[in-house]
């Protein structure tokens, strides 16, 4: 008769007046007979990421060619070729924010709320009107991971003309409750893994943790087959090597080293490619450890004014390039920057695809990553035809291979520097679709409509992108 272990099995022993615990790796004894899922019915956890890059798109080089299942990557999306099957791309929908004050209204695409407190401070001022999608998901998963969510960033640059919480933060718990992004990779490492680092004053005590569970190891080995015994021994050997760094409750993963990089370069000289890679790597480690399942990445704030020195031809403000359509020519600064930003997004997706889970799936198979910006056409701050990319299969929740959902094609009369059309629908329908992957009881996201029926909220998921 085949014996089973629970997925969350720990070896425990007395140590220094307390209890020492060692988490076990996935073993055959924890899985079903087909070795495709845990025997207790649990599955790989589903993760979520919001990923933001400021100042909009060049729509006629971004929106995919063709719609439905038969679609092709346009010029600026070619850096995502290696993960194309994992992409569900949504274009042509309207961001229904009720107010417009330049870039602020674009942030509604991440929460379904019109910003509030407009004009009650200096410059272009507003505060977020409600919680963002990442917070709603984090609340739905409350208590399932040691860290509820993590909020990362790449560039330290901020818009000098925009005030309030809306533009400076991708994540908000609610009104006047922003979750600021960490732009220092070493600080990000500390927030994710620092609590597992061995304190210097009890290092000797920690070196004896394995001794404290010897009795349980012997009992467990008697219940395992030959291959599981090899796995267990290898796991215990790896823990012995890590003991000087880990606290008592060891996450089931390989912990990364502190990147020892603080992103302290001046704004116009930031090494954004390196910062993005370090943050993406740390995030994938954290997901693999199941330390958290929710994250945001504010790569570059909307309306921020840095010179993106790693982009050919970029020797002036990225925000100003978004308003100067002469820089939109093929090979121009804004065109080159669009490609660069998609490369950075592609790095995270590729890293997730290449991070393998115990059952042969990968992080991208089991995640949903939402990418968008604060505008469709940034030159006119348009939120018509506001593009959204959903990357990942979401544990079988989203269509795979993905589709391009587009209710209406981009007008042939569209020109750079003008509002794109036609536009219809509601971008918050996409948020409803995402939210249902984590809590299928949710019936509404965002603000309720006013007496005139206006409002950015939605109670209707976009079923076309669902599996």
Secondary structure by P-SEA (a helix, b strand, c coil): cbbbbccbbbbbbbcccbbbbbbbccccccccccccccccccccbbbbbbbbbcccccccccccccccccccccccccccccccccccccccccccccccccccccccccccccccccccccccccccccccaaaaaaaaacccccccbbbbbcccccccccccccccccccccccccccccccaaaaaaaccccccccccaaaaaaaccccaaaaaaaaaaaccaaaaaaaaaaaaaaaaaccccccccccccccccccccccccccccaaaaaaaaaaaaaaaaaaaccccccccccccccccccccccccccccaaaaaacccccccccaaaaaaaaaaaaaaaaaaaaaaccccccccccccbbbbbbcccccccccccccbbbbbcccccccccccbbbbbcccccccccccccccccccccaaaaaaaaaacccccccccccccccccccccccccccccc
